Structure formats: structure tokens, C-alpha cells
Amino acid sequence: MARIPKNQAVFFELDGVLIEEPRLRPDGTVPYLPHALEALGRIDPRQFMLFGASNRMDIAFGELRERDFKKLSERFLADAEADRIPIGKIYSCPYHPKGRTKFRKESVFRKPAPGMFKMAQQEFELNLGRCWMIGHTTTDVLAASRAGMGTILVETGQAGKDGAFWVEPHFVEPDIRHAVARIMSFEHAMRC
């Protein structure tokens, strides 16, 4: 009989949830949304692993260079490490079926497909039924739903108004800080 993994995780979209835009500021800092890193720091790493999960359509269409996104990601990871917030990995998909050059292709890792979450499940032995996704688009919510995860739509970024899909997230919260509080409250109630 196969063993059911016990590892839990919180996934989050970068743009619109954690950061204002996917570019470093002129001074080299990350343009965080208010209280974003503080919110991630409230998640107990003994209970949840943390992962970024981001479609990079801007790379696919040439609006953002891959290396600039890499610099942003590296700075974010360094900031998180300085605040003792262990980020397991940032999953990203730079492909789009209408993208340019090498980025023009279908990918099982592009949300709303659940590929990012399935890969993390294999790499980190996650129980996706005990994991959460904090997103700002209907694409984020649909991808996590397809993976069997809990979903929280935040009212920052696109706030679910992208109109790509009709979805019903488990919860809708004003921002990442409230989303994290909702997860902690939900998990506490599950243990009682």
C-alpha cells in the first residue's frame, strides 16, 4: 500500500500577491506589496513549505527578459533568507502557445494546468490535498483547484477580475496578510 505524503505547502503567485511588478526598482530592491514578506514570515516552516508559482507570459511575449526575472527572484530569495523565511523553490513557466521564439509552445507547467503543483508534489513529497495556493487571478485558482488544493483569491493585483475562467475559490481575502491568517485559522480549526 502506498504511503500518503504528509508534507504541506503554501504556494503563492509573485505578481499581484507578493510584489507590485516583476522588475527590481532602480535601487535594486523588490517592489513588495505592503506586509508581504511579513505575512510569509508568519507561516510556520515546520508545518508548511513555501513555494512561488508564477506564469511568466511577460517573458513569452518579450516584455520581460528571463535574466531580469532571475535577478528579481534571486533578490526575493535573499530577502526571504535574511528574514529567516525558507522558500523551497520558485516554479515559473515562461511558455505560452502564442509566445515569441523559443517561448512559443504549450506547457503542462503553465497555469491553469496543474503541472507546477504536480512537479512540487514529486520533488517534495507533498500531499496536495493539504496544500494552499494564494493567487490573484482566476487562472491561479483554477490551476490549484485542478491539483486538489485549497484556494485563496486575494483582492490585490487583478483581484480575480481577469475574466479568464469562472471559478469559486475557497476563500477571498483582501491581501496576502489576510490570506495567511485565514490559512492559519483554518489549520488550527482542523487540529481542534
Accessible surface in RSA format (square Angstrom, percent):
REM  Atomic radii and reference values for relative SASA: ProtOr
REM  Chains: A
REM  Algorithm: Lee & Richards
REM  Probe-radius: 1.40
REM  Slices: 20
REM RES _ NUM      All-atoms   Total-Side   Main-Chain    Non-polar    All polar
REM                ABS   REL    ABS   REL    ABS   REL    ABS   REL    ABS   REL
RES MET A   1   241.47 125.0 151.77 100.4  89.69 213.6 126.99 108.0 114.48 151.7
RES ALA A   2    93.90  86.3  65.22 100.6  28.68  65.2  75.38 106.2  18.52  49.1
RES ARG A   3   167.53  70.3 139.65  71.2  27.88  66.4  83.35 113.9  84.18  51.0
RES ILE A   4   127.43  72.5 117.68  87.7   9.75  23.5 119.35  85.9   8.08  21.9
RES PRO A   5    35.65  26.0  34.76  31.7   0.89   3.2  35.13  29.0   0.53   3.3
RES LYS A   6   176.11  85.9 157.66  96.7  18.46  43.9 104.82  94.4  71.29  75.9
RES ASN A   7    57.11  39.4  52.78  51.0   4.33  10.4   5.25  12.6  51.86  50.1
RES GLN A   8    21.03  11.8  18.02  13.2   3.01   7.2   1.41   3.0  19.62  14.9
RES ALA A   9     0.00   0.0   0.00   0.0   0.00   0.0   0.00   0.0   0.00   0.0
RES VAL A  10     0.00   0.0   0.00   0.0   0.00   0.0   0.00   0.0   0.00   0.0
RES PHE A  11     0.00   0.0   0.00   0.0   0.00   0.0   0.00   0.0   0.00   0.0
RES PHE A  12     0.00   0.0   0.00   0.0   0.00   0.0   0.00   0.0   0.00   0.0
RES GLU A  13     9.06   5.2   9.06   6.9   0.00   0.0   3.43   6.6   5.62   4.6
RES LEU A  14     3.42   1.9   3.42   2.5   0.00   0.0   3.42   2.4   0.00   0.0
RES ASP A  15    30.91  21.7  30.91  30.8   0.00   0.0  15.84  37.3  15.07  15.0
RES GLY A  16     6.73   8.3   0.00   N/A   6.73   8.3   5.69  15.6   1.04   2.3
RES VAL A  17     0.80   0.5   0.00   0.0   0.80   1.9   0.00   0.0   0.80   2.2
RES LEU A  18     0.04   0.0   0.04   0.0   0.00   0.0   0.04   0.0   0.00   0.0
RES ILE A  19     2.19   1.2   2.19   1.6   0.00   0.0   2.19   1.6   0.00   0.0
RES GLU A  20   102.85  59.1  73.49  55.6  29.36  69.9  23.07  44.6  79.78  65.1
RES GLU A  21    87.23  50.1  86.18  65.2   1.05   2.5  19.72  38.1  67.51  55.1
RES PRO A  22    15.00  10.9  15.00  13.7   0.00   0.0  15.00  12.4   0.00   0.0
RES ARG A  23   100.14  42.0  97.96  49.9   2.18   5.2  42.95  58.7  57.19  34.7
RES LEU A  24    55.92  31.1  33.80  24.2  22.11  55.6  33.80  23.7  22.11  59.5
RES ARG A  25    99.24  41.7  91.55  46.7   7.69  18.3  34.24  46.8  65.00  39.4
RES PRO A  26   150.19 109.5 105.50  96.2  44.69 162.4 119.05  98.3  31.13 193.5
RES ASP A  27   108.11  75.7  70.98  70.6  37.13  87.8  50.78 119.5  57.33  57.2
RES GLY A  28    23.60  29.1   0.00   N/A  23.60  29.1  22.04  60.5   1.56   3.5
RES THR A  29    41.39  29.4  41.39  42.0   0.00   0.0  40.15  53.9   1.24   1.9
RES VAL A  30     2.12   1.4   0.10   0.1   2.01   4.9   0.10   0.1   2.01   5.5
RES PRO A  31     2.74   2.0   2.74   2.5   0.00   0.0   2.74   2.3   0.00   0.0
RES TYR A  32    45.09  21.1  35.06  19.9  10.02  26.1  35.06  26.3  10.02  12.4
RES LEU A  33    30.26  16.9  28.33  20.3   1.93   4.8  28.33  19.9   1.93   5.2
RES PRO A  34    96.03  70.0  80.30  73.2  15.73  57.2  92.02  76.0   4.00  24.9
RES HIS A  35    85.06  46.5  69.68  48.4  15.39  39.4  50.11  51.6  34.95  40.7
RES ALA A  36     1.29   1.2   0.00   0.0   1.29   2.9   0.00   0.0   1.29   3.4
RES LEU A  37    25.15  14.0  22.98  16.4   2.16   5.4  23.23  16.3   1.91   5.1
RES GLU A  38    82.04  47.1  65.49  49.5  16.55  39.4  45.37  87.7  36.68  29.9
RES ALA A  39     0.10   0.1   0.02   0.0   0.08   0.2   0.10   0.1   0.00   0.0
RES LEU A  40     0.51   0.3   0.00   0.0   0.51   1.3   0.00   0.0   0.51   1.4
RES GLY A  41    45.25  55.8   0.00   N/A  45.25  55.8  16.08  44.1  29.17  65.3
RES ARG A  42   136.88  57.5 113.78  58.0  23.10  55.0  47.99  65.6  88.89  53.9
RES ILE A  43     4.63   2.6   0.20   0.1   4.44  10.7   0.34   0.2   4.29  11.7
RES ASP A  44    44.50  31.2  39.05  38.9   5.46  12.9  23.09  54.3  21.41  21.4
RES PRO A  45    74.88  54.6  54.44  49.6  20.44  74.3  55.44  45.8  19.44 120.9
RES ARG A  46   215.31  90.4 174.65  89.0  40.66  96.8  85.97 117.5 129.34  78.4
RES GLN A  47    43.98  24.6  28.82  21.1  15.15  36.1  22.32  47.5  21.66  16.4
RES PHE A  48     1.98   1.0   0.00   0.0   1.98   5.1   0.64   0.4   1.34   3.8
RES MET A  49    62.53  32.4  56.74  37.6   5.79  13.8  58.69  49.9   3.84   5.1
RES LEU A  50     3.63   2.0   3.39   2.4   0.24   0.6   3.39   2.4   0.24   0.6
RES PHE A  51     0.00   0.0   0.00   0.0   0.00   0.0   0.00   0.0   0.00   0.0
RES GLY A  52     0.00   0.0   0.00   N/A   0.00   0.0   0.00   0.0   0.00   0.0
RES ALA A  53     0.00   0.0   0.00   0.0   0.00   0.0   0.00   0.0   0.00   0.0
RES SER A  54     0.00   0.0   0.00   0.0   0.00   0.0   0.00   0.0   0.00   0.0
RES ASN A  55    33.02  22.8  23.04  22.3   9.98  24.0  14.76  35.5  18.26  17.6
RES ARG A  56     3.09   1.3   2.84   1.4   0.25   0.6   0.46   0.6   2.64   1.6
RES MET A  57   101.08  52.3  97.51  64.5   3.57   8.5  85.89  73.0  15.19  20.1
RES ASP A  58    22.87  16.0  18.87  18.8   4.00   9.5  16.02  37.7   6.85   6.8
RES ILE A  59     6.66   3.8   3.79   2.8   2.88   6.9   3.79   2.7   2.88   7.8
RES ALA A  60     0.25   0.2   0.00   0.0   0.25   0.6   0.00   0.0   0.25   0.7
RES PHE A  61    52.39  26.2  50.58  31.3   1.81   4.7  50.58  30.7   1.81   5.2
RES GLY A  62    53.34  65.8   0.00   N/A  53.34  65.8  22.23  61.0  31.11  69.7
RES GLU A  63   115.25  66.2  96.12  72.7  19.12  45.5  44.69  86.4  70.56  57.6
RES LEU A  64     6.97   3.9   1.43   1.0   5.54  13.9   4.68   3.3   2.29   6.2
RES ARG A  65   131.97  55.4 125.29  63.9   6.68  15.9  64.07  87.6  67.90  41.1
RES GLU A  66    82.56  47.4  75.97  57.5   6.59  15.7  32.39  62.7  50.17  41.0
RES ARG A  67   140.07  58.8 134.36  68.5   5.71  13.6  52.95  72.4  87.11  52.8
RES ASP A  68    36.09  25.3  33.61  33.4   2.48   5.9  11.46  27.0  24.63  24.6
RES PHE A  69    14.09   7.1  14.09   8.7   0.00   0.0  14.09   8.5   0.00   0.0
RES LYS A  70   127.59  62.2 124.66  76.5   2.93   7.0  70.86  63.8  56.73  60.4
RES LYS A  71   110.61  54.0 107.18  65.8   3.42   8.2  62.37  56.1  48.23  51.4
RES LEU A  72     2.30   1.3   2.30   1.6   0.00   0.0   2.30   1.6   0.00   0.0
RES SER A  73    12.96  11.0  12.26  16.4   0.71   1.6  12.77  27.2   0.19   0.3
RES GLU A  74    91.23  52.4  84.80  64.2   6.44  15.3  41.50  80.3  49.73  40.6
RES ARG A  75    90.91  38.2  86.94  44.3   3.97   9.4  24.40  33.3  66.51  40.3
RES PHE A  76     3.70   1.9   3.70   2.3   0.00   0.0   3.70   2.2   0.00   0.0
RES LEU A  77    65.30  36.4  61.45  44.0   3.85   9.7  61.75  43.4   3.54   9.5
RES ALA A  78    53.80  49.5  43.80  67.6  10.01  22.8  48.80  68.7   5.00  13.2
RES ASP A  79    28.03  19.6  24.41  24.3   3.62   8.6   9.54  22.4  18.49  18.4
RES ALA A  80     0.45   0.4   0.45   0.7   0.00   0.0   0.45   0.6   0.00   0.0
RES GLU A  81   134.69  77.3 123.77  93.6  10.92  26.0  45.60  88.2  89.08  72.7
RES ALA A  82    84.16  77.4  46.56  71.8  37.60  85.5  59.17  83.3  24.99  66.2
RES ASP A  83    83.13  58.2  60.58  60.3  22.55  53.3  16.91  39.8  66.21  66.0
RES ARG A  84   218.16  91.6 192.11  97.9  26.05  62.0  72.57  99.2 145.59  88.2
RES ILE A  85     7.41   4.2   4.18   3.1   3.23   7.8   5.52   4.0   1.89   5.1
RES PRO A  86    74.12  54.0  59.89  54.6  14.23  51.7  70.89  58.5   3.22  20.0
RES ILE A  87    26.08  14.8   1.35   1.0  24.73  59.6   1.65   1.2  24.43  66.3
RES GLY A  88    41.98  51.8   0.00   N/A  41.98  51.8  18.49  50.7  23.50  52.6
RES LYS A  89    77.38  37.8  71.02  43.6   6.36  15.2  54.03  48.6  23.36  24.9
RES ILE A  90    28.46  16.2   8.15   6.1  20.30  48.9   8.15   5.9  20.30  55.1
RES TYR A  91     9.94   4.6   7.20   4.1   2.74   7.1   9.94   7.5   0.00   0.0
RES SER A  92    46.10  39.0  21.77  29.1  24.33  56.0   0.00   0.0  46.10  64.6
RES CYS A  93     2.16   1.6   0.58   0.6   1.58   3.7   1.04   2.6   1.12   1.2
RES PRO A  94    19.28  14.1  19.28  17.6   0.00   0.0  19.28  15.9   0.00   0.0
RES TYR A  95    63.19  29.5  62.03  35.3   1.16   3.0  22.86  17.2  40.33  49.7
RES HIS A  96    22.65  12.4  22.65  15.7   0.00   0.0  11.43  11.8  11.22  13.1
RES PRO A  97    45.96  33.5  34.04  31.0  11.92  43.3  35.32  29.2  10.63  66.1
RES LYS A  98   145.15  70.8 136.73  83.9   8.42  20.1  80.13  72.1  65.02  69.3
RES GLY A  99     1.18   1.5   0.00   N/A   1.18   1.5   0.00   0.0   1.18   2.6
RES ARG A 100   146.13  61.4 141.46  72.1   4.66  11.1  46.05  62.9 100.08  60.7
RES THR A 101   120.66  85.8  85.51  86.7  35.16  83.8  91.46 122.9  29.20  44.1
RES LYS A 102   143.07  69.8 120.18  73.7  22.88  54.5  88.58  79.7  54.49  58.0
RES PHE A 103    24.17  12.1  24.17  15.0   0.00   0.0  24.17  14.7   0.00   0.0
RES ARG A 104   150.56  63.2 131.42  67.0  19.13  45.6  34.34  46.9 116.22  70.4
RES LYS A 105   105.73  51.6  97.35  59.7   8.38  19.9  55.26  49.7  50.47  53.8
RES GLU A 106   134.19  77.0 115.82  87.6  18.37  43.7  62.97 121.8  71.23  58.2
RES SER A 107    23.91  20.2   6.16   8.2  17.75  40.9  11.40  24.3  12.51  17.5
RES VAL A 108   103.87  68.4  98.99  89.6   4.88  11.8 101.35  88.1   2.53   6.8
RES PHE A 109    70.49  35.3  70.49  43.7   0.00   0.0  70.49  42.7   0.00   0.0
RES ARG A 110    54.68  23.0  51.66  26.3   3.02   7.2   4.84   6.6  49.83  30.2
RES LYS A 111     0.99   0.5   0.60   0.4   0.39   0.9   0.60   0.5   0.39   0.4
RES PRO A 112    23.15  16.9  23.15  21.1   0.00   0.0  23.15  19.1   0.00   0.0
RES ALA A 113    25.93  23.8  23.97  37.0   1.96   4.5  24.86  35.0   1.07   2.8
RES PRO A 114    33.29  24.3  33.29  30.3   0.00   0.0  33.29  27.5   0.00   0.0
RES GLY A 115     8.20  10.1   0.00   N/A   8.20  10.1   7.33  20.1   0.87   1.9
RES MET A 116     2.32   1.2   2.22   1.5   0.11   0.3   2.30   2.0   0.02   0.0
RES PHE A 117     0.23   0.1   0.23   0.1   0.00   0.0   0.23   0.1   0.00   0.0
RES LYS A 118    85.39  41.7  85.20  52.3   0.19   0.5  46.21  41.6  39.18  41.7
RES MET A 119    67.06  34.7  62.81  41.6   4.25  10.1  56.13  47.7  10.93  14.5
RES ALA A 120     0.00   0.0   0.00   0.0   0.00   0.0   0.00   0.0   0.00   0.0
RES GLN A 121    56.63  31.7  54.39  39.7   2.24   5.3   9.35  19.9  47.28  35.9
RES GLN A 122   146.85  82.1 120.14  87.8  26.71  63.6  40.82  86.9 106.03  80.4
RES GLU A 123    85.46  49.1  50.66  38.3  34.80  82.8  35.70  69.1  49.76  40.6
RES PHE A 124    58.60  29.3  51.51  31.9   7.08  18.4  57.24  34.7   1.36   3.9
RES GLU A 125    92.80  53.3  89.96  68.1   2.84   6.8  32.59  63.0  60.21  49.2
RES LEU A 126     0.00   0.0   0.00   0.0   0.00   0.0   0.00   0.0   0.00   0.0
RES ASN A 127    35.02  24.2  32.61  31.5   2.42   5.8   2.50   6.0  32.52  31.4
RES LEU A 128     7.69   4.3   5.83   4.2   1.86   4.7   5.83   4.1   1.86   5.0
RES GLY A 129    55.08  67.9   0.00   N/A  55.08  67.9  24.36  66.8  30.72  68.8
RES ARG A 130    76.19  32.0  73.46  37.4   2.73   6.5  35.45  48.4  40.74  24.7
RES CYS A 131     1.75   1.3   0.00   0.0   1.75   4.1   0.00   0.0   1.75   1.9
RES TRP A 132    11.28   4.5  11.28   5.5   0.00   0.0   8.94   4.8   2.34   3.8
RES MET A 133     1.48   0.8   0.94   0.6   0.53   1.3   0.94   0.8   0.53   0.7
RES ILE A 134     0.00   0.0   0.00   0.0   0.00   0.0   0.00   0.0   0.00   0.0
RES GLY A 135     0.51   0.6   0.00   N/A   0.51   0.6   0.11   0.3   0.40   0.9
RES HIS A 136    14.01   7.7  14.01   9.7   0.00   0.0   7.80   8.0   6.21   7.2
RES THR A 137    15.37  10.9  15.37  15.6   0.00   0.0  13.11  17.6   2.26   3.4
RES THR A 138     7.85   5.6   7.85   8.0   0.00   0.0   7.85  10.5   0.00   0.0
RES THR A 139    22.50  16.0  22.50  22.8   0.00   0.0  12.03  16.2  10.47  15.8
RES ASP A 140     3.31   2.3   3.31   3.3   0.00   0.0   0.10   0.2   3.21   3.2
RES VAL A 141     2.00   1.3   1.60   1.5   0.39   0.9   2.00   1.7   0.00   0.0
RES LEU A 142    32.81  18.3  32.80  23.5   0.02   0.0  32.81  23.0   0.00   0.0
RES ALA A 143     0.00   0.0   0.00   0.0   0.00   0.0   0.00   0.0   0.00   0.0
RES ALA A 144     0.00   0.0   0.00   0.0   0.00   0.0   0.00   0.0   0.00   0.0
RES SER A 145    52.59  44.4  33.66  44.9  18.93  43.6  27.47  58.5  25.13  35.2
RES ARG A 146   129.73  54.5  97.38  49.6  32.34  77.0  37.38  51.1  92.34  56.0
RES ALA A 147     8.55   7.9   0.00   0.0   8.55  19.5   1.57   2.2   6.98  18.5
RES GLY A 148    49.23  60.7   0.00   N/A  49.23  60.7  35.88  98.5  13.35  29.9
RES MET A 149     4.18   2.2   0.00   0.0   4.18  10.0   1.20   1.0   2.98   3.9
RES GLY A 150    12.30  15.2   0.00   N/A  12.30  15.2   9.03  24.8   3.27   7.3
RES THR A 151     0.72   0.5   0.72   0.7   0.00   0.0   0.40   0.5   0.32   0.5
RES ILE A 152     0.55   0.3   0.00   0.0   0.55   1.3   0.00   0.0   0.55   1.5
RES LEU A 153    16.96   9.4  16.96  12.1   0.00   0.0  16.96  11.9   0.00   0.0
RES VAL A 154     0.00   0.0   0.00   0.0   0.00   0.0   0.00   0.0   0.00   0.0
RES GLU A 155   101.00  58.0  79.81  60.4  21.19  50.4  22.76  44.0  78.23  63.9
RES THR A 156    32.46  23.1  26.39  26.7   6.08  14.5  32.46  43.6   0.00   0.0
RES GLY A 157    54.45  67.1   0.00   N/A  54.45  67.1  19.48  53.5  34.96  78.3
RES GLN A 158    89.48  50.0  79.96  58.4   9.52  22.7  33.43  71.2  56.05  42.5
RES ALA A 159    21.41  19.7  10.85  16.7  10.56  24.0  10.85  15.3  10.56  28.0
RES GLY A 160    17.39  21.4   0.00   N/A  17.39  21.4   1.97   5.4  15.42  34.5
RES LYS A 161   177.34  86.5 144.38  88.6  32.96  78.5  99.07  89.2  78.27  83.4
RES ASP A 162    48.44  33.9  13.58  13.5  34.86  82.4  19.88  46.8  28.56  28.5
RES GLY A 163    66.16  81.6   0.00   N/A  66.16  81.6  35.58  97.6  30.58  68.5
RES ALA A 164    56.14  51.6  24.22  37.4  31.92  72.6  34.60  48.7  21.54  57.1
RES PHE A 165    76.34  38.2  60.52  37.5  15.82  41.2  69.60  42.2   6.73  19.3
RES TRP A 166   205.80  82.6 177.44  85.9  28.36  66.6 152.93  81.5  52.87  85.8
RES VAL A 167    28.28  18.6   8.12   7.4  20.16  48.6  12.24  10.6  16.04  43.5
RES GLU A 168   127.70  73.3 103.22  78.1  24.48  58.3  36.63  70.9  91.07  74.4
RES PRO A 169    29.38  21.4  13.35  12.2  16.03  58.3  13.35  11.0  16.03  99.6
RES HIS A 170   112.65  61.6  85.36  59.3  27.29  69.8  60.88  62.7  51.78  60.2
RES PHE A 171    48.30  24.2  42.99  26.6   5.31  13.8  48.30  29.3   0.00   0.0
RES VAL A 172    77.53  51.0  52.97  48.0  24.56  59.2  52.97  46.0  24.56  66.6
RES GLU A 173    17.03   9.8  16.52  12.5   0.51   1.2   0.91   1.8  16.12  13.2
RES PRO A 174    62.72  45.7  57.53  52.4   5.19  18.9  57.95  47.8   4.77  29.6
RES ASP A 175    29.68  20.8  29.68  29.5   0.00   0.0   9.46  22.3  20.22  20.2
RES ILE A 176     1.74   1.0   1.44   1.1   0.30   0.7   1.44   1.0   0.30   0.8
RES ARG A 177    79.38  33.3  77.42  39.5   1.96   4.7   9.86  13.5  69.52  42.1
RES HIS A 178    76.47  41.8  73.85  51.3   2.62   6.7  44.69  46.1  31.78  37.0
RES ALA A 179     0.00   0.0   0.00   0.0   0.00   0.0   0.00   0.0   0.00   0.0
RES VAL A 180     1.89   1.2   1.88   1.7   0.01   0.0   1.89   1.6   0.00   0.0
RES ALA A 181    56.25  51.7  46.67  72.0   9.59  21.8  52.83  74.4   3.42   9.1
RES ARG A 182    94.66  39.7  89.98  45.9   4.68  11.1   8.64  11.8  86.02  52.1
RES ILE A 183     0.00   0.0   0.00   0.0   0.00   0.0   0.00   0.0   0.00   0.0
RES MET A 184    50.35  26.1  45.88  30.4   4.46  10.6  33.92  28.8  16.42  21.8
RES SER A 185    66.85  56.5  56.23  75.0  10.62  24.5  29.28  62.3  37.58  52.6
RES PHE A 186    72.74  36.4  67.67  41.9   5.07  13.2  72.47  43.9   0.27   0.8
RES GLU A 187     1.90   1.1   1.90   1.4   0.00   0.0   0.88   1.7   1.02   0.8
RES HIS A 188   108.06  59.1 108.06  75.1   0.00   0.0  73.52  75.8  34.53  40.2
RES ALA A 189    67.35  61.9  50.00  77.2  17.35  39.5  54.01  76.1  13.33  35.3
RES MET A 190   109.80  56.9  79.82  52.8  29.98  71.4  59.96  51.0  49.84  66.0
RES ARG A 191   149.92  62.9 112.38  57.3  37.54  89.4  72.88  99.6  77.04  46.7
RES CYS A 192   119.75  90.6  55.39  61.8  64.36 151.3  62.42 158.2  57.33  61.8
END  Absolute sums over single chains surface
CHAIN  1 A    10141.5       8083.2       2058.3       5512.1       4629.5
END  Absolute sums over all chains
TOTAL         10141.5       8083.2       2058.3       5512.1       4629.5
